[in-house]
Amino acid sequence: MENKAQQPITLSLYNRFSLHRSIDWTGAFWLASGVPALVLFSMGAIAATVGKPAWLIWIVSISIGLVQAFTYAEIAGLFPHKTGGISVHSSVAWANYSKWIAALCIWCNWVAWGPVLAIGSALAAGYILNVTYPPDAVINTWQITLLDLSFLKAGLCLRINAVFIIGAVLMVLVFAIQNGGILRSAKAMMIIGLSGLAPLMLIAIVPLITGDMVMSNFYPLAPLAYDSDGYVIPGVWDIKGWSLVAGALFIAAWSTYGFETAVCYTREFKDPSRDTYRAILYSGLLCLFAFVLIPFTFQGHMGLGQMIEPQHFNAAGEVIQPAQYDGMLAADIYSGMGIANALYGIVGNSGIMVDMFVVMLVLALMLSIMTTMSGSSRTLYQGSIDGLLPKYLSQVNQHGAPTSAMWTNLIVNLMLLSLSDYVFLLAASCVSYIIFNFLTLNAGWIHRIDRPNWKRSYRTPKVLFIAGIAMAFLNITFMALGANIWGGGTLMSGLILASLSIPLFCWRHYLIDKGQLPSSMQEDIQAGNTIETSRKAGRWPYLVLLFSVLLVGGIQFLVS
């Protein structure tokens, strides 16, 4: 049987240019090399929330990510003419059963990855400000509040401050580099990667060599708890304790599973059948090293911390100043802004060393921003080509860069950059990431049933394939049980963000395309058969979706 999806697509007159096949797996490796820097986004928040089990959380999470990667690698090789990553390839599986779910898969992938630009730029700006000015300097304290969002989480608002301004400049700089096309981006990221990954590797290795690790910082493995006066005590393994662990695994997934972005560039590989699985394999090994050792050495050096100043009340008994803690429980560790100050103490405290180290950490964050700009813009681009997202997103410039999608990324993230709590933003976007992850891992078996004879550059062993399906349900369990430890409105906010795919899809599919998908997408969906004979999975996709909704609803009912 001829595999029609393996044939080149015909670009519409709407696109004067197309993506270029100009990189191999090493280029994709460097484009994905910003993923290890994602540990900086949530390492502090996880440590300050779950306590001493934090180091184990990262080991479990990256292990789950590696199991899933085998299914990802198989799916990614099915459509070498498509770019945009795993969600694009997974959407083809779901589109034959529900176009709405296909659009949701791509949208959730972008919603999950998009905020990396805002969060990474903000952290980089915070590192620069913290090393340059004292905490009480005017440049660090001024802000203009635009909108109060405390109904979602206490203290949440939209504001403009120095972090916003510096972060915006960094974001525009990344946009300018990416606008030159995939080959220039890969070369730039290789140069930045060699500099940016260096401090992360030092953090991972130096304490192991010097022995600057205190074993009492790792044990006992009890969840974080506080007594009535706010002092830190070991928690118990009740529903609250397991909710903390589930919440930590939920948000860690956003970082540790991220190396799947290495296959966002299948359409731009010189040899997709060879480069696809190599890109995700070697990116996964790099992330295994980073996500196991960096949180481990960070915790061994910092320690959990204790209360250094109790909370203060006014005459009415209202808290006017929360309790202050040191170690991993410090407020700037939770937000991520103080991570740089904490980490350079691991490799030395001399003035020149500090400045060099912060510069390299900023480069590491820039690397993650570039990784996201490259991957997420191609997700939007291919979603548009496939008729699932607005049509303007399929525009490409003369360098082969998806310019309209990149502009969309930039504008949306400039708005997100104004949020006052980036941990909440990360957690809300992680809801979409878990939805995308669930749909993708289940797309693996749908593809096998609907496309049993298609050529696969890699076929996942049966044990790992089944384990990947199990991980899909485990991940939504983490989400249902633990998402709201990051704020009472986290799960609902994330679901609302995910649901925005509905009006966007309706606008494109029913108003613009009059209910018809592009012919190239229709050929991919039907797998060379009629619509009826290509739906070989029967009712199972619908039953899986129904069970997932009942599972999330049931867990929420139990913990509420």
Secondary structure, DSSP 8 states (H G I E B T S, - for coil): ---GGGS-----TT-S------B-HHHHHHHTTTGGGGHHHHHHHHHHHH-TTHHHHHHHHHHHHHHHHHHHHHHHTS-TT--S-HHHHHHHHHHTT-HHHHHHHHHHHHHHHTTHHHHHHHHHHHHHHHHHS-TTSHHHH-EEEEEE-TTTSTT-EEEEEHHHHHHHHHHHHHHHHHTT-HHHHHHHHHHHHHHHHHHHHHHHHHHHHHT---GGGT-S---EEE-TTS-EEE--SSHHHHHHHHHHHHHHHHHHTGGGGGGTTGGGBSSHHHHHHHHHHHHHHHHHHHHHHHHHHHHHHH----EEE--EE-TTS-EEE--EE-GGGSHHHHHSTTHHHHHHHHH---HHHHHHHHHHHHHHHHHHHHHHHHHHHHHHHHHHHTTSS-GGGG---TTS--HHHHHHHHHHHHHHTTBS-HHHHHHHHHHHHHHHHHHHHHHHHHHHHH-TTS--S----HHHHHHHHHHHHHHHHHHHHHGGGG-TTHHHHHHHHHHTHHHHHHIIIIIISTT---HHHHHHHHTTS-HHHH-TTTTHHHHHHHHHHHHHHHHHHHH-
